[in-house]
Amino acid sequence: MTDTDRVQLEVRDHIAYVTLNRPDKHNGLDEAMLKAIISTARTIRKDRSIRCVILKGNGPSFCAGLDFGYVAKNPLMVPKFFAKLPWTKDNVFQRVAHVWRDMPIPVIAAVHGNCFGGGMQIILACDYRIATPEATLSILEMKWGLIPDMSGMVTLSRLTRVDIAQELTMTGRFFSGVEGAEYGLISKVSDEPLAEAEELARTICEKSPDAVAASKFLLKKAWKKDTRMALLWERLTQLRLFIGKNQRIAMYNGMNKEKGPKPYMMRKSFR
């Protein structure tokens, strides 16, 4: 397998299917995989015809986290990817997960098998996480004497209570997809997570791509902000929608269902 095969990208009906493709290693994260994930996310971000992303894993697991066997043989990878350039907000380890939270369109993780450590932090940065009931999850960094450092502190604080985050982080224990849903870390449990993800993605793609992108942008900007700032971002974001062609198309489609929907234009870039 070449480095470029580590992540597969396929676009169908405005949906980008991103597949982690190192099945013999349970999609463990080595240097090539980390680079490929970030590169794939950049490719998707540039294509404004894409309206939703489904992130999944090939083989028996979604992602078993950082490949420590690879790291042991290539120790220079850690300082190289841990260092942060002065003009950036994150290092490579953080970016590989947080790049999905920064994506201007919804990202849905379809989770099966094992999802540990870095894999867990990747799905926490997605907008929705659909997992099988028997999926095995873990914030596993404690096993290696580490803490989650791939943007986990940003996403955990938005999804669950601090006592749950502390217990899972401090113990590194394994828990199921069902337990993950109880903790707020999994959005939905399903025996067929990919099918559920596709159904959700298709529903999203039927809506105005501008309004969908604006929703993600607004919630990221305004969530847990004080009332004055939240209302300001609400007004500013709505104003950008009012002056767009897709809002007029959405109005037409909503009021003329018998005539069939007009196709939407390419989405605006909300940043």
ROSEDO-835753 format. One record per atom (N, C-alpha, C, O, CB): x, y, z; residue in one letter. Coordinates in steps of 0.001 Angstrom, whole numbers, plus 500000, padded with zeros to 6 digits. Each point is the difference from the previous one (the first is absolute). Glycine has a CB too. Layout:
REM residues N
XYZA;...
***
This chain:
REM residues 271
500840498797500000M;499160501203500000M;500873501249500000M;500904500120500826M;497274498639500397M;501563502172497864T;500754501237499953T;499407501015500966T;498881499836500487T;501738499712497125T;500150501505502658D;499527501022500933D;498690500628499540D;499152500350500821D;503212500103499809D;497470499689498042T;498801500660499489T;498755499133500154T;498881500488499842T;502556500745498545T;498750497477501922D;498851499121500202D;499485500022501433D;498978499378500291D;501901499189497894D;499793502124502705R;499629499978501413R;498584500517500237R;499303499522500895R;503097500783499673R;497182500661498640V;498642500561500107V;499393500041498609V;500609500516499064V;500011500877502973V;498187498066497831Q;499301500005498715Q;498896501052500029Q;499297500145501000Q;501221497399498651Q;499335503186499249L;498980501034499877L;499143499711498774L;500514499818498897L;500986501882502235L;497204498261499073E;499038499835498912E;498862500989500225E;499492500124501115E;501110497411498584E;499001503163499253V;498910500978500085V;498838499511499163V;500147499756498803V;501477502142501562V;497204497957500275R;498780499577499313R;498836500850500484R;499752500099501202R;501128497541498553R;498411502968499313D;498790500765500333D;500258501024501097D;499231500109500955D;499394497925498382D;502454502709500520H;500390501083500907H;500505499501501363H;500242500805500900H;498076500621497947H;501842497266501308I;500491499430501256I;501419499488499788I;500253499241499064I;497396500126501652I;503273501041500144A;501381499507499956A;500128498824500960A;499779500137501204A;501114502170498201A;499466496540500048Y;500246498812500809Y;501503499901500247Y;500778499813499065Y;497171498993499989Y;502449501317502195V;501413499934500375V;500210498696500765V;499385499775501042V;500838502781499057V;500651496588499374T;500210498689500597T;501444499857500468T;500928500071499195T;497276498958499337T;501985500770502774L;501322499670500521L;500331498591499531L;499220499073500219L;500502502447501821L;501438498311497312N;500236498766499261N;501354499366500359N;500920499928499185N;497658500980498956N;501495498650503086R;501149499206500445R;499447498832500823R;500339499852501174R;501243502191498850R;497578497138499367P;499228499015500755P;500840498981500744P;499587499515501054P;498659500792497288P;502931499355501132D;500839499001500664D;500523500491501338D;500410499200500840D;500230499928496931D;499347502197502432K;500434500608501268K;498832500658500722K;500205500888500827K;502071499488498202K;496515499203500671H;498793500604500591H;500001501514499807H;499542500753500859H;500362497393500839H;500627502286497138N;500077501426499644N;500790500816501018N;499683501157500274N;498128498606498577N;503233499603501709G;500890500711500914G;500671501172499303G;500305499936498809G;500080497943502455G;499840503180499481L;500510501258499447L;501522500003499969L;500653500117501038L;497312501075499812L;502595498677497948D;501434500203499826D;500203501342499299D;499037500731499768D;501413496751500117D;500778502836499782E;500285501310499411E;499240500197498694E;499431501068499773E;502831498894501291E;497721499025498080A;499309500124498710A;498501500193500183A;499375500778499278A;502385497795499677A;497664500716502012M;498565500126500249M;499652501401500498M;499023500595499545M;500864496952500975M;500897502974500399L;499744501340500520L;500044501034498884L;499117500852499904L;501855498470502301L;500043500606496960K;500127500948498892K;498852499848499016K;499470500991499498K;503014498967500766K;497128498792499459A;498936499763499026A;498654500514500492A;499211500518499209A;502033497487499984A;498485501859502094I;498734500498500556I;499912501513499839I;498976500525499563I;500978497575502092I;501108502590498695I;500007501464499900I;499893500438498546I;499258500931499684I;502126499214502407I;499355499188497018S;499965500342498577S;498611499775499419S;499522500809499205S;502901498593500600S;496927499507500584T;498658499710499502T;499002501056500462T;499150500445499229T;501398497112500770T;499564502835501258A;499102501035500522A;500176501311499236A;499021500692499721A;501058498221502545A;501148501425497398R;500252501228499226R;499368499911498618R;499430500977499513R;502717499369501738R;497950498505498122T;499400499802498679T;498492500195500059T;499418500659499138T;502420497746500263T;497538501025501610I;498548500135500158I;499621501453500240I;499029500495499428I;500846497174501492I;500877503001499909R;499680501389500355R;499981500909498772R;499219500949499938R;501810498672502310R;499824500091496786K;500086500839498806K;498860499763499030K;499730500851499153K;502714499149501118K;496887498874499832D;498934499638499064D;498645500420500570D;499449499320500866D;501925498735498271D;498100503054500381R;498769500535500561R;498749499306499480R;498885500357500380R;502277501798499852R;499020496852498899S;498856499178499595S;499710498918501038S;498910499427500004S;501640501014497585S;500407499273503285I;499814498987501040I;499216500620501152I;500324501093500464I;501834497727498883I;496808500475501111R;499120500554501026R;500038499237501316R;499493500486501011R;499068500307497165R;502036498014501823C;500052499200501215C;501138498988499867C;500363499605498892C;497134500690501505C;503059499292500737V;501091499030500022V;499591498819500867V;499437500177501081V;502288501648498577V;498562496969499863I;499864498796500810I;501386499420500198I;500697499692499033I;496955499847500103I;502744500315502110L;501327499496500351L;499849498586500556L;499251499783500952L;501610502570499528L;499848496687498928K;499869498620500415K;501341499284499917K;500971500541499471K;496648499461499759K;502427498779501297G;501223499213499982G;499822498706499238G;498954499357500087G;501678501644502081G;500392498616497083N;499986498738499278N;500497498877500908N;500904500210500808N;499463501005497008N;499052497605502055G;500457498868500799G;499243499844501299G;498866500465500117G;503345499831498876G;498410499047502001P;499282499648501233P;499777501150500971P;499221499853500942P;501740497930498788P;499699503366500073S;499900501101500966S;499915501344499298S;500404500154498848S;500877498490502807S;498181502322499076F;500042501378499505F;501427500524500055F;500557500388498973F;497073500001501795F;502966499627500418C;501383500450500157C;500477499673501404C;499398500428500984C;500255501419497330C;501432497393501774A;500525499578501300A;500966501008500615A;500671499693500985A;499055497970498260A;500349503547500179G;500836501039500576G;501406500007499432G;500274499375498976G;498382500456503074G;502217500872498616L;501376500140499548L;500701498638499969L;499888499212500939L;500175503127500001L;500650497400497982D;500736498742499853D;501323500129500756D;500991500486499456D;497932499038498271D;501081500034503539F;501185500166500833F;501138499097499552F;501161500303500274F;497363500322501622F;501175498265497418G;501054499184499425G;500764500777498948G;501227499934499934G;497434498015500520G;500598502798498710Y;500642500847498997Y;500799501119500663Y;501121500303499591Y;497031499169498792Y;501263501131502635V;500671501106500691V;501313499532500629V;500998500721499968V;496767500345500485V;502234497733500115A;501218499474500625A;501136499863498988A;501170500162500345A;497412498618501319A;501062500919497079K;501014499862498954K;500336501335499339K;501020500123499321K;498172497555500288K;499955503311500589N;500192501323499383N;499791501088501050N;499055500782499892N;500175498335497855N;501635500946503269P;499768500904501134P;500010501483499642P;499438500814500733P;501582497456500669P;499608502090497488L;500045501420499628L;498647500534499556L;499804501212499920L;502557498466499420L;496704499420500372M;498660500436499598M;499339500826501102M;499305500974499712M;500480496985498840M;500426501658502701V;499315500672501104V;500408501460500130V;499119500860499986V;500753496957501183V;501427502520498959P;500331501426500100P;499651500786498743P;499657501180500079P;502161498198501473P;498267499972497287K;499687500695498749K;498523500385499940K;499666501109499581K;502175497628499274K;497283500365501557F;498573500268499929F;499469500707501246F;498912500576499972F;500872497430498572F;500976501952502545F;499563500666501226F;500306501496499962F;499279500795500601F;501084497070500654F;500689502516498050A;500387501414499916A;498936500794499251A;499398499503499049A;503039499857501003A;497340501870500382K;499007500876499361K;500691501212499398K;500824500644500649K;497404498593500970K;501434501064497147L;500537501196499371L;499362501235500633L;498831499959500382L;501561498783497454L;500364502364502283P;499488501179500725P;498702500565499444P;499196500550500753P;503133499964499791P;497452499361498157W;498820500629499392W;498791499059499916W;498962500366499449W;502594501071499246W;498583497363501847T;498879499054499977T;499401499843501392T;500631500349500997T;500423498440497072T;497723500682501994K;499347499813501297K;500187498597500543K;499699499744501165K;498639501963498181K;502161497368499820D;500090498609500427D;501243499335499412D;500606500515499061D;496888499379501114D;502877498954500392N;501052499202499396N;499356498905499150N;498774499932499904N;502806500554502032N;499227498667497455V;499454498986499087V;499116499010500747V;498942499622499497V;503079500618499042V;498395499335502653F;499190499056500771F;498609500577500285F;499000499289499896F;503098499777501140F;497839502204499318Q;498721500635500286Q;499185500224498723Q;498777499860499987Q;502260501243502008Q;499676499249496939R;499315500335498745R;499296498798499398R;498940500149499392R;502752501619500206R;498877497038500560V;499422498816499355V;498577499722500496V;499196499404499283V;503115499649500474V;497383501373501456A;498638499881500514A;499227501297499817A;498878499995499493A;501916498316502165A;499801502789498750H;499273501278500029H;499654500503498608H;499122500850499850H;502043499696502266H;499515498940496863V;499701500410498628V;498563499675499624V;499423500652499130V;502971499000500270V;497017499331501256W;498604499651499704W;499038500942500701W;498928500295499470W;501741497319500243W;499694502859501462R;499164501004500663R;500058501323499241R;499015500738499963R;501376498142502260R;500749501420497177D;500151501224499224D;499390499904498606D;499846501014499319D;502217499429501961D;497592498358498297M;499397499824498677M;498703500811499918M;499191499944500926M;501832497736498867M;498758503077499117P;498809500860499927P;498699499263499699P;498953500632499856P;502557501144499403P;498542496912500645I;498807499192499741I;499910498894501052I;500995499696500658I;499127500805496847I;498700498894502661P;499849498948501019P;500876498773499706P;500181499606498848P;497475501194501540P;502870498622500671V;500819498791499905V;499369498935500894V;499777500230501188V;502348501115498333V;497591497496499903I;499357498898500721I;500986498842500088I;500508499541498976I;497177501171500232I;502588498814501998A;500875498845500186A;499144498750500148A;499105499951500844A;502675501486500248A;498497497548498082A;499342498696500107A;500998499055500657A;501009499635499397A;497519500765498530A;501185499204503316V;501001499349500852V;499637498536500244V;498864499670500339V;501629502537500761V;500501496931498719H;499828498580500304H;501315499462500571H;501042500642499877H;497213499092498274H;501692499116502457G;501215499376500511G;500657500838501075G;499328500550500872G;500991498371496931G;501014501173502127N;500753500755500998N;500140501464499595N;500200500320498828N;501042497594501782N;498650502951500362C;500237501432499788C;500700500515501252C;499360500321501001C;498586499958497463C;503373499793501459F;500814500310501171F;500818501276499786F;500312500373498869F;499800497178501668F;500224503101500560G;501001501067499981G;499769501031498924G;498992500707499999G;502591497681500902G;499382501691498162G;499883500974498915G;498762499797499163G;499411500972499527G;503033499168500431G;497142498610499847G;498759499741499266G;498803500585500724G;499099500557499373G;501899497359499699G;498993501957502260M;498919500557500801M;499967501522499882M;498929500599499907M;501255497463501677M;500986502554498420Q;500038501454499899Q;499576500487498623Q;499443501089499869Q;502370498932501826Q;498449499171497271I;499539500355498657I;498478500016499956I;499412500943499471I;502666498056499524I;497273499973501552I;498528499987499918I;499384501069500899I;498929500519499687I;501141497026499803I;500585502792501618L;499468501056500867L;499992501344499291L;499196500870500337L;501629497884501660L;500058501430497025A;500049501248499245A;498995500030498861A;499836501032499349A;502556499157501246A;496934498695499155C;498947499962498978C;498700500567500570C;499852500146501214C;501228497835497705C;497991502332500197D;498736500595500440D;499017498952500512D;499198500279500891D;501153501549497459D;499711496980501090Y;499134498899500437Y;500842498733500063Y;500904499795499191Y;497025501286499783Y;501756498073502001R;500727498735500164R;498964498891500134R;499290499918501002R;502712501227500117R;497918498004497861I;499060498876500004I;500827498726500149I;500871499727499174I;497415501514499359I;501449497978502515A;500831498839500310A;499154498754500193A;498824500084500355A;502857501422500700A;498920497346498710T;499330498744500302T;499908499847501520T;500841500536500721T;500006498410497116T;498152500334502656P;499874499826501455P;501230499357500624P;500395500337501116P;497157499465498577P;503054499256499560E;501134499253500551E;501356500623499657E;501035499409500306E;497571498545499535E;501409503221499532A;501273500679499752A;500752500170501323A;499393500254501041A;499624500961496951A;502305498642501956T;500824500130501200T;500763501311499930T;500829500205499113T;499384497283501105T;499500503388500721L;500567501352500006L;500900500189501207L;499816499361501036L;498170501511497755L;502993500016501063S;500851500315501148S;500794501263499744S;500530500213498909S;499623497362501657S;499919503261500460I;500974501099500012I;501257499382500612I;500222500075501209I;497998501840499011I;502584497481498932L;500978498998500423L;501372500568500366L;500893499250500395L;497903499177498156L;501378502871501323E;501344500562500171E;500621499691501359E;501222499902500110E;498108501895498339E;499839498047502596M;500524499722501337M;500823498716500023M;500932499877500795M;497101501309500186M;501631497853498152K;500754498746499929K;501475500257499717K;500866499255500459K;497072499574498745K;502343502224500042W;501366500332499605W;500584501114500845W;501054500544499672W;498403498735498028W;499866501062503384G;500489501075500861G;499822501373499399G;500780500910500279G;500836497504500634G;497350501745498252L;499773501259499303L;498585500503500252L;499194499325500641L;502468500007497603L;498050501839501253I;498655500563500032I;499516500157498561I;500825500036499087I;499631501178503112I;498249498880497571P;499521500271498633P;500467501378499549P;499697501010500634P;498286497520499743P;502758501496498520D;500586501267499547D;499779500238498511D;500781500692499346D;500928499095502447D;497198499621497674M;499653500207498598M;498673500753499923M;499093499608499267M;502149498282500047M;498661503174501438S;498833500899500111S;498919499435500903S;498895500541500038S;501597500297497684S;499792498085503010G;499006499396500874G;499480500929501084G;498838499902500395G;502254497962499152G;499751503033500937M;499555500914501057M;498992501021499479M;499181500513500762M;503025499190500368M;497856500588497576V;499014500907499405V;498657499294499850V;498959500544500367V;502874500679498412V;498201497562500680T;498748499321499657T;499331499326501196T;498774500022500110T;502153499626497627T;499857499754503158L;499393499374501179L;499189501000500805L;498922499669500495L;502965498706499585L;498618502844500058S;499334501003500819S;498669500443499409S;499174500583500702S;503056500168500069S;497554498978497938R;498760500389499344R;498989498863499910R;498850500206499610R;502459501445499106R;499128497155501646L;499135498843499790L;499557499306501275L;498955499350500005L;502181500367497861L;499625500401503215T;499661499233501192T;500326500787501259T;500549501099499925T;499866496777498823T;499246501562502413R;500287500631501283R;501474499817500346R;500659499074499526R;496968500522501243R;502865501296500057V;501417499953500347V;500332498749500797V;501091499454499836V;498972503036500157V;499031497030500872D;500319498810500778D;500105498760499108D;500836499129500241D;498001501892501734D;500312498899496992I;500085498888499059I;501299500084499208I;500695498999499822I;496793500914500017I;502835501290499688A;501246500177499245A;501212499636500844A;500934499362499514A;497981502446499146A;501068498597502605Q;501130499684500885Q;500125498501500227Q;501096499444499926Q;498621502771501191Q;499166497139499158E;500057498561500289E;500500499213498789E;500852499123500142E;497262501148501496E;501367500034497178L;500418499280498804L;501454500295499648L;500727499118499543L;496917500946499638L;502774501180501034T;501384500378499701T;500976499393500994T;501059499506499613T;498109502616499390T;500478497912502287M;500915499533501040M;500121498474500056M;501029499471500421M;498394502572500866M;499533497259498291T;500038498531500053T;500362499378498657T;500586498918499957T;497709501165501846T;501362500589497100G;500230499425498681G;499168498753499756G;500329499195499129G;501961501727500943G;496638498910500687R;499234498753499904R;499227499927498690R;499737501013499351R;500072498933503143R;499833498826497137F;499229499760498801F;498502500126500317F;499548499629501084F;502278498851498013F;497424502046499943F;498553500083500155F;499347499790498637F;500635500173498959F;499596501407503020F;498514498050498045S;499291499623498775S;499375501212499313S;499978501105500541S;499567496652500460S;499945501998497780G;499269501053499314G;498775500433500770G;499646501179499997G;501180497934497860G;498514499933502812V;498816500330500806V;500390500924501150V;499336501008500244V;499603496779499155V;502142501867501310E;500460500869501089E;500422501365499469E;499739501024500631E;501007496955500655E;499905502036497558G;500415501269499407G;498831500923499741G;500106501213500179G;501803497620498795G;496956500586500598A;498791500802499787A;499475500548501320A;499527501135500054A;499911497481497932A;500641500590503081E;499566500459501318E;500865501162500488E;499512500884500703E;499669496799499819E;502093502318499110Y;500923501055500426Y;499917501252499123Y;500579501032500341Y;500923497188500528Y;497781501696498002G;499935501123499076G;501106500008498966G;500104500940499212G;498827500320502582G;501902497698498196L;501127499946499073L;499616499359498672L;500681500210498996L;500855499667502956L;497396499354498027I;499465499396498785I;498616500590499756I;499177500069500914I;502147497775499443I;498424502580498415S;498724500643499680S;498860499001499891S;498877500264500429S;502382501509498387S;499054497065500597K;498955499001499765K;500634498625499901K;501110499858499489K;497452501840499322K;500737497291501677V;500458498618499909V;499195499296498915V;498779500137499931V;501885499830502526V;500031499280496698S;499317499306498903S;500791498755499618S;501230499995500039S;497806502186499112S;500242496766500480D;500665498808499489D;500614500249498626D;500894499268499575D;497510499322501729D;501118502439498004E;500506500351498672E;500388501488499987E;499277500821499436E;499263497383499471E;502578502139501702P;500345501423500117P;500228500694498662P;499677501178499852P;501324498278502326P;499553499824496846L;500220500629498699L;498674500320499320L;499847501076499421L;502326497695500362L;496876500316500281A;498684500254499407A;499318501183500681A;499392500838499334A;500400496725500086A;500310502504501892E;499420501127500743E;500691501304499608E;499347501031499834E;500081497433502085E;501895501483497936A;500761501187499616A;499589500474498610A;499865501201499763A;502056498034501665A;497881499825497659E;499592500369498639E;498604500614499995E;499750500964499278E;501684497195499802E;497664501294501713E;498646500565500070E;500034501430500530E;499324500881499469E;499739496819500893E;501717502522500674L;500135501353500553L;500646500937498987L;499550501131499819L;500631497906502493L;500871500495497032A;500692500836499015A;499082500374498844A;500007501143499544A;502150497762501080A;497058500144498903R;499072500295498894R;498952501035500419R;499639500874499212R;500710496798499894R;499168502230502122T;499030500982500500T;500627501387500051T;499379500986499601T;499480497225501748T;502373501859499142I;500707501289500062I;500191500570498598I;499850501204499792I;501332498065502312I;499148499869496936C;500275500464498644C;498756500515499278C;500115500675498977C;501746497696500946C;496964501320500596E;498765500521499416E;499748501451500387E;499180500679499382E;499896497018500659E;501632502779500983K;499780501351500512K;500934500993499311K;500920499614499279K;498355499435502935K;500467502229498022S;500872501032499451S;501418499818500528S;500202500028501214S;497850501561498608S;502938498223499304P;501379499821500485P;500518501210500755P;500850499864500880P;499557498630497206P;499086502695501580D;500406501203500735D;499473499965501431D;500728500301500945D;499297501000496906D;498699498327502300A;499405499979501337A;500641498916500866A;500188500198501201A;497653500661497841A;502496497997500357V;500672498933500756V;501370500460500465V;500355499834501168V;498408498430497512V;502011502317500403A;501331500486500364A;499915501113501044A;500816500075500919A;500012499315496792A;498167501469502128A;499820501094500957A;499642499472501384A;500435500557501008A;498838500931497119A;499938497445501927S;499624499414501287S;501236499504500755S;500157500255501194S;497611499084497842S;503110499946500244K;501217499507500652K;500879501165500443K;500536500000501108K;499372497906497502K;500232503078500519F;500802501184500320F;499452500729501225F;500753500360500905F;499837499865496669F;498099499987502451L;499380500759501088L;500109499259501329L;500333500602501021L;498089500422497329L;501301497679501643L;500068499238501250L;501427499950500548L;500209500022501213L;497839498605498021L;502908501307499882K;501396500012500454K;500363501357500598K;500713500072501001K;499875498234497234K;498922502764501150K;500326501343500465K;499234500382501270K;500550500639500897K;499925499983496738K;498250498980502429A;499130500540501044A;499760499061501167A;499531500444501048A;499407500864497196A;501369497399501611W;499704499034501058W;500729500371501276W;501224500136500010W;498430498074498279W;499593501952502786K;500516500335501334K;500573501415500094K;500660500345500980K;499831497247499321K;499252503224498671K;500361501402500105K;498940500710500850K;498905499474500198K;502281500472497536K;499144501247502766D;499002500760500733D;498902500451499037D;500194500004498785D;501550500762502892D;497106499613498873T;498824500276499181T;500252501076498961T;499590499847498849T;499007499483503065T;502063501749498457R;500229501104499068R;500804499539498782R;499651500326498865R;500274501285503062R;501150497632498307M;500844499549498900M;499280498952499149M;500134499993498776M;501903500484502615M;497201498643499255A;499262498980499246A;498970500645499076A;499849499585498850A;500486498786503035A;498956502641498614L;499008500683499178L;500666500771498862L;499439500087498907L;499056500089503090L;502687500381498242L;500733500706498945L;500377499033498876L;499763500291498827L;501131501352502874L;499686497222498648W;500389499027498978W;498768499474499258W;500067499718498804W;501945499638502575W;496881500513499323E;498757499552499376E;499559500979498919E;499645499596498893E;499690499262503242E;500690502438498194R;499584501025499029R;500937500040498797R;499549500043498855R;499468501300503016R;502283498643498394L;500978500106498917L;499916498806499056L;500102500156498783L;501394501153502731L;498322497519499040T;499932498803499171T;498717499982499177T;500018499635498824T;501355499127502866T;497515501631498927Q;498732500042499266Q;500062501007498863Q;499456499751498924Q;499326499589503156Q;501872501790498144L;500123501018498960L;500715499444498780L;499609500281498867L;500419501501502885L;501024497426498474R;500726499408498876R;499110499030499219R;500162499849498789R;501986500395502493R;496919499104499403L;499082499098499310L;498949500768499203L;499649499603498889L;500722498706502911L;499131502784498762F;498953500775499350F;500422500472498609F;499173500063499090F;500032500659503162F;502060499605497580I;500462500587498735I;500514498948499016I;500578500345498969I;500004501721502287I;499209496664499056G;500509498937499138G;498930499394499108G;498817500012500340G;502873499517501387G;498731499937497124K;499068499381499051K;499368498730500566K;498841499705499712K;502510501242498415K;499397498306502671N;499469498734500511N;498826500202500950N;499140499129500125N;503129499896499630N;497695502122500913Q;498854500256500877Q;498740500200499169Q;498920499550500383Q;502597501486501341Q;498621499633497150R;498848500201499114R;499561498675499370R;498807499761499813R;501973502591499714R;500182496799500152I;499659498679499461I;499270499179501062I;499031499305499692I;502975500770498765I;498459500003502793A;499328499269501085A;498569500487500182A;499097499196500228A;503110500472500909A;497579501635498763M;498645500544500101M;499127499478498860M;498854499604500214M;502052502461500910M;499645497939497673Y;499242499495498848Y;499649498531500202Y;498853499602499800Y;502304502049498689Y;499816497548501902N;499769498568500176N;498979499718501095N;499205499066499896N;503121500511499331N;497704501234501815G;499059499799501090G;498573500370499647G;499051499468500576G;502806500948500959G;497990500508497505M;498668500491499662M;499448499410498700M;498839500230499660M;501742501858501536M;500244497156498077N;499565499454498712N;500382498518499905N;500648499571499045N;499598502713499872N;499341496955502081K;500391498589500051K;499456499204498814K;500624499038499553K;499438501132502931K;498774500236497011E;499389499244498903E;500795500147498704E;499871499156499114E;497891501157501961E;503040500713498790K;500771500237498777K;501357499304500009K;500701499986498988K;498140502194500803K;501528497246501343G;501315499367500094G;501046501003500432G;499885501183499677G;499463497186498556G;501679501188502494P;500979500936500546P;500971500538498957P;500409499287499084P;499390499511503056P;500555502453498014K;501091500573499217K;501329499561500621K;500097499886501222K;498468502117498098K;502447497753499867P;501307499625500567P;500664501199500671P;499854501140499556P;500408497090498673P;500459501494502832Y;500706501061500709Y;501308500350499303Y;500575499191499272Y;498386500045502870Y;501494501996498102M;501316500434499531M;501066499415500928M;499671499429501040M;499359502721497983M;502226497989500610M;501086499598500885M;499912500814501291M;499622501172499988M;501853498206498031M;498879499987503075R;499864500624501313R;500981501175500162R;501071500041499394R;498180497741501552R;500331503155499891K;500900501068500407K;501049499464500962K;499832498936500595K;498337502753499088K;502898499051500457S;501027499633500965S;499793500800501273S;500199501215500010S;501426498221498143S;497975499892502924F;499795500672501281F;501229499783500866F;500341498867500339F;497148500828499511F;503176501402500506R;501198499923500839R;499973501133501015R;500919500124500810R;500401498809497313R;
***
